[in-house]
Amino acid sequence: MIRTGEKYIDDLHDGRTIFINGKKIIDHVDHPAFENAIRSVAALYDYQKEHLEKMTFMTTAGNRVGLHWELPSTSEKLIARGQAAYDWARQGAGWIGRSPDHVSSALVGMMTHIEVFESYSQERADALRNYFAYASESDLYLTYALVNPQGDRSKTPSEHAKNIYHTLGLVEKNAKGIIVRGAKMLATGAPLADEVLIGVHNPLKPGIDERYALSFAMPLNAKGIKIISRRSYELGVNPKDYPLSCRFDENDAILYFDDVFVPWERIFILEDIAMCRKQFHATGAEALMDTQSQARYAVKLHFLAGLAQVMAEANGIDKFPAVRGALAELACHATNIEGLFRGLIHNPNVHNGFYIPDQTQLYACQVIAQSIYPKVIDTIRNLAGGGVIMLPSSEDDLLNEEILSFIEKTQYSSVLSPVERVRLMKLVWDAIGSEFASRHLQYEMFYSGAHFVTLERLYNCYDWELSRELVENIKVS
């Protein structure tokens, strides 16, 4: 058995609660705010089915599921899962950030270091092990929500005296599980995913914040989970005006847990601040999930470099030395990130017999990736000039013969027809200037954390002794 796009779509008819544009929606699959993005994910599952050998593996239970669920017990398996992530990213040109192979990779990384959970609690380790078996055998699409709502960041969650459940926290425990209340963000892809993994990435204060130190997984249609969606960028737009927005807006949401019951078998961490940090940083979770991110990011940069080159040709500037230099810089950024990604999967460390990308190399990738994206967008903006502004208002203008006659007089290219040029520049705008594009700029700059956080991780992880030894050797000589 293998999950198909059709099966994935059928499974999303689950009655989850989504709030958007002043309305409560309980069947979102065909809603115009989400339907295209859902079909884009469905296409990933169909691609997986069409390329079984490179995209899937057979589980011990006899199910064929995505390669992103396989524990990398050989170097070849690590390389294969990396290539599968790259090939999947190509289907959406890198614009689907939280595709189904992201959070699954985090769970795989936890399983490669299951002893971290066992040293904390055998019961919680068994819960994680059993949940992993269920999620992987079902080839589920998981999102995660790891960040506490911003609120007053000068205070820890328990210090919000007027609203101690502003952040998701424990309300009570009983023989069957726990009750939780409060919010988590940013659940990217919540309208698209089957389930959500809850964890903690924010600092918590020992002695007072334990109620917020939780990790568990729940279906997104569980009673009491409210999905508060941001504005949909695909809603009401013409695909020819916004070719990226209309297909790849995976959406982001705040999740509110309105006294949600979580059974013990789905709880991985309870009231342990140190373990919440270890869940990602002391296991292979971060390394494997962010290796998937680097694969996707490399594909996206290749797309943007190609888009800029096509635009330069259309505008007749591709032979100018300065333009060729700018295009070469875009090619350099894309090639650089691809090289870093390839380095992650070809130069791993071995832990418990599993091949895990090197953490220091990963942190270096995060730092570089964050700094590159604004430069890439700025370069394309400079190449585009006013061309992305002097465009007809919508596709409807091209259907009006009178307006079209003037468009044909004003939208000139020596290699494209006026209509083709308009549609190309609309694509450029959707990649660099639309609301969808602005969200992606913010996403690429912060999905690994604030820049000072990624720098701090690299500083703490880097082998300074090796570098200092080089200095001392020269000083001595």
N, C-alpha and C positions, 0 to 999 in steps of 0.2 A: 504494500500500500504506500502511496505517496500523496501528499497534500497538493491539490491543484488550485489554480486561481478560483475556479468555481466553488470548490469546497471552502476555501478561505472566505469568500464573500458570503456564502451561506452561513458560516459560523458567526459572522459579524451581526447577523440578525438576532441579537441577544437581549434586546430591551434595555441597553445601558442608558443612563440619563446624561444628556448633553445640553448645556445652556449656551445659546448663541443668538445674537441679535434680538434679545428680549423674549425669546421663546424657549420652551422646554421641549427637547426632541427625544423620543424614545426608540425611533427606528431611523438611523442616520445613513444607512448604506446607500440609499438613492437620493439623499438630500443634496441639493446643488452646491452646498458648502463643502462636501466631502467626497462625492461620488467619483470624481476623476482621480483623486489621490488614491482612493481605495482600489480603483482599477489598475493604477500604476503598480501598486504592491502585488495585486493579483497576477500581473504580468511577470513579476519576479518568480512567483511560484511556478508559473507555466514554463518559464525559461529553465528553471531547475529541473522540471520533469522532462523537458526536451533535451537536456544535456546531463543525463544521469551519471555518467562516468566521472565527469570533472566537477559536478556540483553536489553530489549526494554520496551517501554510504549506507550500507545495510546494518541495522542495529542487531543486537543479539536477540531481540524479540521478533525480528523478521520484518521490521518496517524500514522503508527507505526514506531517509530524512536528509536535510541540508547538511553539507560538510561542516558548517559552522558549529554543529553540535558534537563533532568528534573530538575527543581528547587527543592532543598531538603527541602520541607515544613514540614517534620517530621524527627525524628531521624532515623526511619527505612529506609526512602528514602536515607539519607546520607550513611548509612551502605550498602544499596543495590547498590548504584552507585559505592561505593568503591570496593565492591566485583566484580562488573561487570568489573571494570578497571583491577582488579587482574586476572580475568578469561581471559580477552582479552589479557593481557600481556603474559599469559601462552602459547598462540598460537604461539608466536614468541620467547618464552623463555626469554623475557625481552629485546630483542635486537632491537625492534622497539621503539625508544625513543619518537618520535613525532607522535604517532598513532592518529587517528581521535578524540579520547576522550580527547585530551590535550587542544587544543585551545578552543574547545567547552566548556570545563569546565571553562576556563577564562571568556567566555562570560556569562555563567550562573552566575558566581560570580559577574559580573558587574550588572546583572539584579537583584540580591538579594539586591544590594545597589543602585538601580536606582535613589534614591534621591540625590546621589552625583552628578549625571549628571544633574538632574533637577535643582539643586541649581546653577549649572554652566550655563545651557541654556536649556530651555524647548524644543526648536527645535532640539538641538543635542541629548537630551534624547529621543525624539520621533524617531529620526533617528536610534538610537541604538535599541530601542524597536521594531521597524518595521524590522530592519535587523535581529535581533535575531529570530523573528517569521519566516522570510523567510529561514534563514540558518537552523534552527532547524526542520522546517516542511520538508525541503528537505534532512535532514540528511547529510549536506555537510561535507566534510573534509577540515578543514582550517589549514594552517600553519600561523606563524607570523614572522615578521621581526621587531625587536625592538631596534636593536643595530646600532649605526652609524659606518661607516667604520673607521678603526683605524687611518690612516693618521698620523697627528701630534696631539697626545692626550694632548699635553701641551697647545693646543689652542681649543677654542670652535668653532663650525662650521662657524660662521660668521667671525671669525678671520683668516680664510684661504682666504686672500685677492685675491689671484690669481685664486681661484676656490671656490666661495661661494656655489656652488651646488655640491661639493664633497659629501656632505650629503644631503639626500632628504629634499627639502624645497619648500615652496610656491613660485610660480612664479607670478600668478595673480588670481584674483577672478572675477567672472561675475555672471549674474543672474541665471545661471544654475548650477554653481559649481565652482571648482577651477582647476588650472593647476599646476602640481607638477613636479619637476625635481631633479635627484640625486639618490644616492644609499643607500641601507639598507642591513644589514646582521643580523644574519645568517639565511637565510630562509631554515631551515632544512625541508626536505620533499617537497620542492617546485615543483619538477617534479611529485610528487604523489598527491598533494592536489588540491582541486577545486579552492579555493580562498585564499587570504592572508590578514591578519589583520596587519595593520601598527600602530606602537606606538613608544614611546621613553623611553628608560631606561638609557640613558646617561645624565650627568648633562648638563644643558643649562643655559646661563647667561641672567638673566632678563634685558630687555632694548635693547638687540642686537640680541638675538637668537630666537625671537618669530616665525620667519618664519619656523623654524624647529619643532615647537611644534604642531605636527599633529597626528591625529589618524583617520583612515578610513579603509574600507575593499573593496577589488576589486577582480574580477575574474582574475586568472593568465593568461588568454588569452586576457586581455584588451589591446587595441592598445597602443603601446609604452612601455609596460613592457617587459624587457629583462631579462631572467634568465641565469646567467653566472655560469655554474655548475663547481664544482671541479671535479677531476678525479673520474670516476666510478670504484668502487672496484669489481663490478660484471662483468664488461666488459671483455670478453675473458678468463674467468677463468672456470676451470672444477669444477663442484659441489663437486666432490669427493676429490679434492685438497683444496678447500675453501668452505666448506659447510655452513658457516655463511655469508661470503662475498657475495656469489652468490644469496642469498635469502633475506637478510635483510639490504642491503645498501640503506637506505632511502635518501641518498644524501643530500648535503648542497649546498647552492648557494648564491651568491650576486644578489640582484635584482637592476636593474637600471631602473629608471622611466624617459623615454625620452619624456618629456612634455606630461604627461598622464593627461587626463581629468577625474576628480572625481566628480560625481554629488552630490548635497547637501544631498540627502537622504542616502548617504553612508559615510558621514562625521560625526565623533563623537566628535572630538576636533579640534579646529582651533585657532592657535596662542595664546595658553595659557599654559605656562610652568608648572605652579603649577598643573593644571588639568591633564597634562600628567603623573605626578607622582601619583596623586590620583587615576587614572584609574585602577592601579593595587594594590597600597598599601593602599588605603582608601576604597576599595571594597572587595568582597570575591573572586576576580579573582585569586590572587596569591595563596590563601589558597586552593582553589578547584583544580586549575591546578597542583599545586605541590603535592597535595595529590595523584593525578593520577600518578605523577612521582615516588612517593614513592612506590606505588603498583607495578609499573613496575620494579623498582630498586630491590625490595625484591625478585621478581621472578628471575631476572637476577642473583642475588647472590646465590639463591638456585641452579640455573643451574650450576654456576661455582663451587660451593661446590660439587655437584654431579659429575661434569666432573673430578675434582681433585681426588675424591674417586675412580672412575672407573679407572683412569690412575694409581693410586697407586696399585690397585689390579692387573692390567695388568703387572706392573713392579715388582710384588712380594714384595712390601715394606709396604703394608697396615697394617702389624702386628707390625712394628717397633714402639716403644713408641714415638719417636720424630716425626715420620710421623703422627701417630694418633693424637698427640698433634696439629700439623699443620692443619690437617683436622678438628679437633674440633674447632680451631680458625675460620676457614672458616664457619663452621656451626654456630658459635656464631655470626659472622657478619651478616649472612643471617637472623638468628632468631631475632637479635637485630633490624634490619631495618624492618622486618615484624611486630615486636611488636610496633615499633614507628608508622608505618602505621596504625595498628589496633587502636592504641591510638588516632590517629587523627580523625578517623571516629566514635569512640565510646565515645569521650569526647568533644563534640562540644560546641560552644557558640551559642546563639540564637540572630538573628538580623532580624527585620521586619517579624518575624515568620519563618525565614529560619534557618536551622541548618548548621553552618559553622565551619570547623576545627579551633582550636585555633592557633592564629598566632605565639605566642611564642613557642609553641610546634613545629610548622612547621619550624621555623627558626632553632631550635635545630636540627631537622631532617636534614636540609640542611647542617649544619656545620659538623655533623657526617658523612653524606653520602659522602661528598667531601673527607674527610680524609680516609675513609675506602677503597675506590676502589684501589688506588695505593698499599695498603698493601695486598689486595686480589690477585692482579696480581703478585706481588712480591713473595707471598707464593707459588703460582702455578708454577712460574718460577723455584723456588728453588726445588720443588718436581719433576719437569720435567727434570732438568739438561740438558744433551746433547741430550736427546731423541727426542726433537723437532727440532734438527738440523740434526741429522744423518738419514734423510729421503730421499727416492727417489725423483727425481726432479719433477715428475708429474705422473698422473694416466697412462700416456702412457707407463711408465716403467713396469707397471704391465701387460700390454698387449703384451710385448715382452718376449717370452719364455726364451731367454737366460738371459736377465736381471732379470726376475722373479726368475729364478733358484738361482741366487745369493742373491736376496732379501729374499728368503725363508731360506737361510743359515745365514743371518745376522740380520733379524728382528725376535727375539725370545721372546715369552711369554708363560708362562705355562698355561694361561687361554684363550688366543686368538691365532688365526692363524696368520702367518706373515702378510698377507694382512689386516686382521682385525686390527692388531696392527698399521700398517702404517696409516690406515684411522682414527683410534682413535687419534693418535698423530698429524695428519694433522688437526683434529678438535681442539685439544688443541692449536696448533700453531695459528690457525685462531682466537681463542679467546684471546690469550695473546700476540702474536708477529707479526702478519701480519699488513699491513697498515690499514686494517679494524679495527683490535684490537687497534692499536695506536690511531686511531680517536676516538674510544670509551673511551679510557683512558682520552683523552683531553676533551671529551664531559662530562663525569661524574665529572670531576674536575671543570668544568667551566659553566655548563648549568644554574646553579643558580646564577652565578656571580663569580667574583674573591673571593678567600677565605677571604680576609680582608673585603670584602663587606658583605658577609654572617655573619661574626663575628660581624661587626658593627650593622647590623640589629638586631641580637640577643641581643647585649649589650643594645641597645636603647629600646628594647621591654621587656626585662626581668624585673620582679618585684623585684628591688633591695631593696625596702622598707621592703618587707616581710623578706628578708634575713637579713637586718640590724636589724630588730626588734628582730630576734632570738639572734643576737649578744648582743644587748642591754639588753635583758632579762637575759642573763647569767652574763653580767657585773654588773647589778644591784644586783643580788642575791649574 
